[in-house]
Amino acid sequence: MKFYFFLIIYLTLLLPVFAQNNPVWKDKNAKTELRINDLVSKLTLDEKIDMLAGYKDFYFHPVERLKIDSMIMADGPLGIASWGIHGRATAFPAAIMAAATWNRNLMQELGDAYGQEWRSRGIHYFLGPGVNIYRSSKSGRNFEYYGEDPYLTSQLIVPFIKAIQSRGVAATVKHFIGNEQEFDRHKTGSVIDERTLHEIYLPPFKAAVQDAGVYALMAAYNPINGIWSTQNDYTLSTILKKKWAFKGPVMSDWDCTYSTAGAANAGLDMEMGSYKHFRRDSIKAALLKKQLTESRLDDMVKRIFYPSMKLGFFDRPQQDKSIPLFNASANLTAKKVAEEGIVLLRNENQLLPLKQGIKTIAVIGENANPFLYTDRIHKSKNYVYGGGGSSKVHPWYAVSILDGIIKSADPGTKVFFDEGADPQNAATLAKSADVVILATGMNSFVEQEGQDRPFDLSPAQESLIQAVTTANPRTIVVINAGGGINMSRWNDKAGAIVHALYAGTEGGNALAEVIFGKVNPSGKLPFSIERDWKDSPAYGNYDENRASKTVNYKEGIFVGYRHFDKKGIKPLYPFGFGLSYTDFKYSDIRLSPLNKKNSEVRVSFTITNTGSMDGFETAELYVTDIQSSVDRPSKELKGFEKVWIPKGQSKEVSITLRSDAFSFYDVKKHDWKFEKGAFKISVGGSSDNLKLSDIITL
């Protein structure tokens, strides 16, 4: 008996030592909440506070006493960036180009490629995606976002985020919220009414949180309705954390935390890019004055560790050495996105695809062959594989338009190049060629974070386009830009127009394969292109009143195609538009109620490829509320499906609509509302080409 008595005493004394060497927070089989609580309970006050601020720009603060290393973050939306800190990487097409694919499956593949890139370098946090709305063509950061429609954005980012996080990398959705302009973003506030906020600007963030399960969120620079985004209790606490039940950390964008207790109590958990407010002295002072509670401090730290526990950062090395740094698979995915994201806007007399037998091609324009390097040593600022700013990637390589054309042209075809500095010399070359490829648009110097950009091209580019298209009507104008530009003065003179957006590392090859017909273009615009800036929904409420430091979103919910429909204005190119080398016929629409109680409807129809080439078609579905108690858009995108259809064949497409497809945000209830009545369902190939429609009463 004495033996067992002393054994029990011995084991009792040993338990604290065992617990210290094997804490709960290190037990990967323990529940997440228990692990987080155990870890936070072991931190000193100083260690807790240190976790609240960024460390060496792109790191979380380590806890050296507990041997917890720094978590690493990296921009960004176009591939691994962060100012060249992590070396070369795959330069993916811009997010706006990914949106132009309208392909959920490809977005999943793209997210997996991003996850591979981050894991191969041991990076924990992906600072993206950016899901702000394309409100104006002049925003300098539109290329990082997914266009003008909240439904399209939501549908594309969910599989993207899920795929990234399935690779063990935490996505950080940004910029929350109202960051639709770059000019003086620290001080210029966005004024957005409640309904517009909930119907247009919040849905992509909500989808990221509730549908994709995103692990982190970044608050924006700007004030929203008079209160800084980083200390806005309504958006951060009421909506994000209470209504949507977001469990992860909310970090500031870089250097945009403006207070200590005010920001912390409103819902900000981490100050990034500065060390001004979430410091030991300021946090301790707030605690001492009872401006901040210890329970809120613990909540902040718990949220910071939540992604680490869920994604296993403490349970395995973050670097996966089985994934190569130079990733051929990621480069191939980048090429696929570029191929499917290129949008054919104009194709007079079927100039494209180029036919065999062409003897001479003139490639004209600086954008066809720009200087490429973008790291801290090489100071190029006019590349076109992506936009500029924090999203810029230092690529392993980037195929230019010129290189792509030379590679894909027939062996007997001669390719000539002129930068276009002298329009007359360029016109002379154009006149002598069988066909011209004129590369124009924006570049990373004009279109980047921290500044807005013009809608008009420079006078030099306008002169060049006029001279070249006059000299040779068989001119293919290729546009690089993160959105719409003013094309009205020369649109009708071009033989063909291709919007190549910012196409990433394989952009030149992808464009050439579209031009020569190896790839049938299938991209559709995720934004509308106005004929004139005065037609924009943001006109008069964008850069016209900057002295006030306020941007009023006076158009309300009527953004993009919603605006053009309401005002009866015909854009130059409508939302959802994109030509193909083949033709598609829509027929046989059928509406079938699935659940009358929940107002679910199945919409079925048939698409037939009546042309001579296999190809993708994206069917777009819009809902119209025929009679509503509030002013609603004449139609709204509520479904789409991209299908591959061989020539001569047909595909039946089915899309299910749920009650949220028919609802609007009721400012009286402060919630979504469904009103019974008749709804028109329309289907077609773009927002202004809806071949089928029918009415259902719900």
SETOR-623398 format. One line per 5 residues: number of its first residue (from 1); their letters; for each residue y, z, x of C-alpha. Coordinates in steps of 0.25 Angstrom, whole numbers. Layout:
<sites>
NUM) a) Y,Z,X; ...
</sites>
This chain:
<sites>
1) mkfyf) 0,0,0; 9,3,11; 7,-11,17; 12,-17,4; 24,-7,3
6) fliiy) 29,-11,16; 26,-26,14; 35,-25,1; 46,-18,9; 45,-28,20
11) ltlll) 46,-40,11; 57,-34,3; 65,-33,16; 61,-47,20; 66,-53,7
16) pvfaq) 81,-53,11; 78,-60,24; 69,-70,18; 80,-73,7; 91,-74,18
21) nnpvw) 82,-84,26; 78,-92,13; 90,-91,4; 89,-97,-10; 99,-107,-7
26) kdkna) 90,-113,3; 78,-114,-7; 78,-128,-12; 68,-124,-23; 78,-114,-29
31) ktelr) 87,-117,-40; 100,-124,-37; 108,-113,-43; 101,-102,-36; 102,-109,-23
36) indlv) 117,-111,-24; 120,-96,-29; 112,-91,-17; 119,-99,-7; 133,-96,-13
41) skltl) 129,-81,-13; 127,-82,2; 140,-88,6; 152,-79,10; 165,-81,4
46) dekid) 171,-89,15; 158,-98,15; 160,-101,0; 175,-104,2; 172,-113,14
51) mlagy) 163,-122,5; 175,-125,-4; 182,-134,5; 177,-147,13; 174,-146,27
56) kdfyf) 177,-156,38; 181,-167,27; 168,-171,22; 159,-158,23; 156,-146,15
61) hpver) 158,-133,22; 146,-128,29; 141,-114,28; 137,-111,42; 131,-97,40
66) lkids) 121,-102,30; 119,-115,38; 124,-124,27; 129,-137,33; 141,-145,28
71) mimad) 138,-154,17; 144,-168,20; 152,-177,11; 155,-192,12; 163,-202,5
76) gplgi) 161,-210,-3; 160,-220,-14; 157,-232,-5; 148,-226,5; 148,-216,16
81) aswgi) 163,-215,20; 171,-202,24; 179,-209,34; 168,-214,43; 163,-200,46
86) hgrat) 149,-204,43; 149,-217,50; 145,-230,44; 138,-232,31; 135,-242,20
91) afpaa) 148,-246,13; 144,-248,-2; 152,-256,-12; 163,-249,-18; 160,-240,-31
96) imaaa) 168,-250,-39; 158,-261,-34; 146,-252,-38; 153,-251,-52; 153,-266,-53
101) twnrn) 138,-267,-52; 137,-260,-65; 123,-256,-60; 118,-242,-62; 105,-245,-54
106) lmqel) 113,-250,-42; 122,-238,-43; 109,-229,-41; 105,-238,-29; 119,-236,-23
111) gdayg) 119,-221,-25; 106,-220,-18; 112,-228,-6; 124,-219,-6; 114,-207,-6
116) qewrs) 106,-213,6; 119,-215,14; 124,-201,12; 110,-195,15; 108,-203,27
121) rgihy) 120,-197,33; 118,-183,28; 130,-183,19; 129,-173,7; 140,-178,-3
126) flgpg) 144,-192,-7; 159,-191,-11; 158,-201,-23; 157,-208,-32; 171,-210,-37
131) vniyr) 171,-212,-52; 186,-213,-55; 190,-224,-65; 196,-237,-61; 209,-235,-69
136) ssksg) 217,-244,-61; 215,-256,-52; 225,-250,-42; 217,-237,-39; 214,-238,-24
141) rnfey) 200,-231,-26; 194,-239,-38; 184,-245,-28; 178,-231,-27; 176,-230,-42
146) ygedp) 168,-237,-53; 178,-244,-61; 185,-242,-74; 174,-238,-84; 169,-223,-84
151) yltsq) 156,-227,-90; 153,-238,-80; 157,-228,-69; 148,-217,-75; 136,-226,-76
156) livpf) 137,-230,-62; 139,-217,-55; 128,-209,-61; 117,-217,-54; 125,-218,-42
161) ikaiq) 127,-203,-41; 113,-199,-45; 107,-208,-34; 116,-203,-23; 113,-188,-27
166) srgva) 98,-192,-28; 99,-194,-13; 104,-180,-10; 119,-183,-9; 129,-176,-18
171) atvkh) 139,-186,-25; 153,-182,-27; 159,-189,-39; 174,-191,-38; 187,-191,-40
176) figne) 188,-181,-52; 197,-186,-59; 208,-196,-62; 208,-201,-48; 211,-216,-53
181) qefdr) 222,-218,-43; 224,-216,-28; 239,-215,-26; 244,-201,-22; 231,-196,-28
186) hktgs) 234,-181,-24; 246,-181,-33; 246,-191,-43; 239,-186,-56; 231,-193,-66
191) vider) 234,-190,-81; 222,-193,-90; 221,-189,-104; 208,-181,-109; 201,-192,-116
196) tlhei) 204,-202,-105; 199,-192,-94; 186,-190,-102; 183,-205,-106; 187,-212,-93
201) ylppf) 188,-204,-81; 178,-192,-83; 166,-199,-87; 161,-204,-73; 163,-190,-68
206) kaavq) 155,-185,-79; 144,-195,-77; 143,-191,-63; 142,-176,-66; 133,-176,-78
211) dagvy) 125,-189,-77; 124,-190,-62; 124,-176,-58; 135,-178,-47; 135,-166,-37
216) almaa) 150,-166,-33; 163,-170,-38; 176,-173,-32; 190,-170,-38; 201,-180,-37
221) ynpin) 215,-179,-30; 223,-181,-42; 228,-172,-53; 223,-175,-67; 232,-172,-78
226) giwst) 241,-163,-69; 230,-155,-62; 224,-159,-49; 209,-164,-50; 205,-154,-40
231) qndyt) 210,-142,-49; 208,-148,-63; 201,-137,-71; 199,-147,-83; 192,-158,-75
236) lstil) 185,-149,-65; 180,-137,-73; 181,-140,-87; 175,-155,-87; 168,-156,-74
241) kkkwa) 161,-142,-72; 161,-137,-86; 159,-149,-95; 151,-157,-86; 144,-145,-79
246) fkgpv) 146,-151,-65; 140,-141,-55; 144,-147,-41; 156,-146,-33; 170,-152,-36
251) msdwd) 177,-156,-23; 191,-160,-21; 194,-174,-16; 199,-173,-2; 212,-164,0
256) ctyst) 215,-163,-15; 213,-148,-18; 226,-142,-22; 223,-127,-24; 213,-116,-22
261) agaan) 210,-108,-35; 216,-119,-44; 206,-129,-39; 194,-120,-38; 196,-114,-52
266) agldm) 198,-128,-58; 184,-133,-52; 186,-138,-38; 175,-133,-29; 178,-140,-15
271) emgsy) 191,-143,-8; 189,-156,0; 197,-163,11; 206,-151,13; 206,-136,16
276) khfrr) 218,-131,8; 213,-123,-4; 198,-120,-4; 199,-112,9; 195,-98,12
281) dsika) 209,-92,12; 213,-99,-1; 200,-96,-9; 200,-82,-5; 214,-80,-9
286) allkk) 211,-86,-23; 199,-77,-24; 207,-65,-20; 218,-68,-30; 207,-71,-41
291) qltes) 211,-85,-42; 197,-89,-39; 184,-82,-42; 172,-80,-33; 163,-86,-44
296) rlddm) 172,-99,-44; 171,-99,-29; 156,-97,-30; 155,-108,-40; 162,-118,-31
301) vkrif) 153,-115,-19; 141,-116,-29; 145,-130,-33; 147,-134,-19; 133,-131,-16
306) ypsmk) 127,-136,-29; 125,-151,-23; 119,-145,-10; 108,-138,-18; 105,-149,-28
311) lgffd) 104,-160,-18; 97,-152,-7; 107,-151,4; 102,-138,9; 87,-142,8
316) rpqqd) 87,-155,16; 95,-163,27; 105,-171,20; 104,-182,30; 92,-191,27
321) ksipl) 88,-198,40; 79,-207,33; 90,-215,27; 97,-224,38; 112,-223,40
326) fnasa) 113,-238,40; 106,-240,26; 102,-255,23; 98,-250,9; 112,-245,6
331) nltak) 118,-257,12; 109,-265,2; 113,-257,-10; 128,-259,-6; 125,-274,-6
336) kvaee) 118,-273,-20; 130,-266,-26; 140,-276,-20; 132,-288,-25; 131,-282,-39
341) givll) 146,-277,-39; 153,-290,-35; 160,-295,-48; 162,-310,-50; 175,-311,-58
346) rnenq) 177,-326,-58; 168,-338,-56; 175,-351,-60; 166,-363,-60; 155,-355,-55
351) llplk) 160,-355,-41; 151,-344,-38; 140,-343,-33; 144,-352,-22; 135,-364,-22
356) qgikt) 127,-370,-10; 134,-381,-3; 147,-374,0; 151,-379,14; 164,-370,16
361) iavig) 168,-356,12; 181,-350,15; 181,-335,15; 196,-330,14; 202,-316,14
366) enanp) 203,-304,23; 193,-296,13; 182,-306,17; 182,-301,31; 189,-287,33
371) flytd) 188,-278,45; 177,-268,41; 177,-255,48; 182,-242,41; 179,-230,49
376) rihks) 189,-221,57; 189,-230,69; 190,-243,62; 203,-243,54; 200,-255,45
381) knyvy) 206,-254,31; 204,-267,24; 189,-268,22; 183,-272,9; 169,-267,8
386) ggggs) 175,-254,2; 189,-248,-2; 196,-238,7; 198,-224,8; 188,-213,9
391) skvhp) 177,-222,3; 177,-231,15; 164,-233,22; 162,-237,37; 151,-247,34
396) wyavs) 140,-252,43; 144,-266,40; 152,-273,29; 149,-287,25; 162,-295,23
401) ildgi) 164,-306,13; 165,-316,24; 152,-311,31; 145,-311,17; 149,-326,14
406) iksad) 145,-331,28; 132,-324,27; 128,-330,13; 134,-344,14; 125,-355,16
411) pgtkv) 123,-359,31; 130,-372,30; 143,-365,23; 155,-363,32; 163,-350,29
416) ffdeg) 177,-349,34; 186,-337,34; 201,-334,33; 207,-320,31; 217,-326,22
421) adpqn) 229,-321,30; 236,-334,28; 234,-339,13; 237,-354,17; 227,-354,28
426) aatla) 217,-347,19; 220,-358,8; 217,-369,18; 204,-363,21; 201,-361,7
431) ksadv) 204,-376,3; 194,-381,14; 183,-372,9; 172,-375,-2; 174,-361,-7
436) vilat) 183,-349,-4; 180,-334,-4; 193,-327,-4; 192,-312,-2; 203,-304,-7
441) gmnsf) 206,-291,-14; 208,-276,-9; 203,-269,3; 201,-255,8; 215,-254,13
446) veqeg) 221,-257,0; 211,-250,-9; 207,-236,-5; 208,-221,-8; 222,-215,-8
451) qdrpf) 229,-227,-13; 230,-237,-24; 229,-252,-23; 237,-263,-29; 231,-272,-40
456) dlspa) 237,-284,-34; 232,-291,-21; 242,-292,-10; 251,-304,-10; 244,-310,2
461) qesli) 231,-309,-5; 237,-316,-18; 242,-327,-9; 229,-329,-2; 221,-330,-15
466) qavtt) 231,-340,-21; 231,-348,-9; 216,-349,-8; 212,-351,-23; 223,-362,-23
471) anprt) 216,-369,-11; 202,-367,-16; 198,-364,-31; 184,-361,-26; 189,-348,-21
476) ivvin) 181,-335,-23; 190,-323,-23; 183,-311,-19; 190,-298,-22; 188,-285,-14
481) agggi) 194,-273,-22; 190,-260,-29; 195,-265,-42; 204,-276,-49; 215,-284,-42
486) nmsrw) 225,-293,-48; 218,-307,-48; 227,-313,-59; 235,-322,-50; 223,-329,-44
491) ndkag) 211,-326,-53; 210,-340,-60; 212,-347,-47; 199,-341,-40; 186,-349,-42
496) aivha) 179,-335,-42; 182,-321,-40; 173,-310,-35; 176,-295,-35; 169,-290,-23
501) lyagt) 175,-276,-25; 172,-268,-12; 158,-272,-9; 153,-263,3; 145,-266,15
506) eggna) 138,-278,10; 149,-284,1; 151,-297,9; 136,-300,7; 136,-296,-8
511) laevi) 148,-305,-11; 142,-317,-3; 129,-316,-11; 137,-316,-24; 146,-328,-20
516) fgkvn) 134,-336,-15; 125,-332,-28; 115,-324,-21; 119,-312,-30; 123,-315,-44
521) psgkl) 136,-306,-47; 135,-295,-57; 146,-286,-54; 155,-282,-66; 169,-276,-65
526) pfsie) 170,-261,-67; 185,-262,-69; 194,-272,-76; 203,-281,-68; 217,-283,-75
531) rdwkd) 225,-295,-74; 238,-287,-70; 240,-273,-66; 248,-272,-79; 235,-273,-87
536) spayg) 229,-261,-80; 227,-249,-89; 233,-241,-78; 246,-249,-78; 258,-241,-79
541) nyden) 250,-228,-76; 246,-230,-62; 255,-234,-50; 267,-236,-58; 271,-221,-60
546) raskt) 267,-215,-47; 279,-207,-45; 275,-198,-56; 262,-194,-48; 255,-196,-62
551) vnyke) 245,-207,-67; 244,-206,-82; 231,-213,-87; 239,-218,-99; 228,-228,-102
556) gifvg) 219,-217,-106; 205,-222,-109; 209,-236,-108; 205,-239,-94; 200,-253,-89
561) yrhfd) 194,-261,-100; 197,-251,-110; 212,-254,-107; 211,-269,-107; 204,-269,-121
566) kkgik) 214,-259,-127; 226,-267,-122; 220,-281,-125; 222,-285,-110; 212,-294,-104
571) plypf) 209,-290,-89; 207,-301,-79; 193,-296,-77; 187,-286,-87; 179,-273,-84
576) gfgls) 164,-277,-83; 166,-291,-79; 158,-299,-69; 153,-313,-68; 139,-317,-65
581) ytdfk) 133,-330,-60; 124,-330,-72; 127,-329,-87; 122,-318,-97; 121,-318,-112
586) ysdir) 121,-306,-120; 114,-305,-134; 107,-297,-144; 114,-283,-144; 107,-272,-152
591) lspln) 112,-258,-155; 102,-248,-158; 105,-233,-161; 96,-224,-153; 101,-210,-158
596) kknse) 111,-210,-169; 113,-195,-167; 117,-197,-153; 124,-211,-155; 115,-218,-145
601) vrvsf) 114,-233,-146; 105,-243,-138; 112,-256,-136; 103,-268,-132; 106,-282,-129
606) titnt) 101,-294,-121; 107,-301,-109; 102,-315,-105; 105,-322,-91; 108,-336,-96
611) gsmdg) 113,-341,-82; 106,-346,-70; 106,-334,-61; 99,-320,-62; 109,-309,-62
616) fetae) 114,-295,-67; 122,-293,-79; 129,-280,-83; 129,-278,-98; 141,-269,-102
621) lyvtd) 141,-262,-115; 154,-257,-122; 156,-248,-134; 168,-249,-144; 171,-238,-154
626) iqssv) 175,-246,-166; 182,-235,-173; 186,-222,-166; 196,-211,-169; 202,-212,-155
631) drpsk) 207,-224,-147; 195,-230,-139; 193,-242,-130; 189,-254,-137; 176,-254,-129
636) elkgf) 170,-245,-118; 158,-248,-108; 147,-239,-112; 135,-246,-106; 130,-257,-96
641) ekvwi) 118,-262,-90; 116,-271,-78; 104,-280,-79; 97,-291,-70; 94,-303,-78
646) pkgqs) 87,-316,-72; 92,-329,-77; 87,-334,-90; 82,-320,-94; 87,-309,-103
651) kevsi) 88,-294,-103; 89,-284,-114; 99,-272,-111; 99,-259,-118; 110,-249,-116
656) tlrsd) 110,-235,-123; 123,-229,-128; 125,-214,-131; 135,-207,-139; 145,-206,-127
661) afsfy) 146,-221,-127; 153,-220,-141; 161,-207,-138; 175,-204,-134; 182,-192,-129
666) dvkkh) 189,-184,-140; 201,-176,-134; 201,-167,-147; 187,-162,-144; 188,-164,-129
671) dwkfe) 175,-170,-129; 168,-184,-132; 167,-188,-146; 158,-198,-153; 163,-204,-166
676) kgafk) 153,-211,-176; 156,-225,-179; 154,-240,-175; 154,-244,-161; 154,-258,-155
681) isvgg) 144,-260,-144; 147,-272,-135; 140,-278,-123; 143,-289,-113; 145,-293,-98
686) ssdnl) 159,-287,-97; 169,-279,-105; 176,-291,-110; 163,-299,-112; 155,-291,-122
691) klsdi) 145,-302,-129; 138,-292,-138; 142,-281,-148; 137,-274,-160; 142,-261,-168
696) itl) 134,-249,-170; 138,-237,-179; 135,-223,-173
</sites>
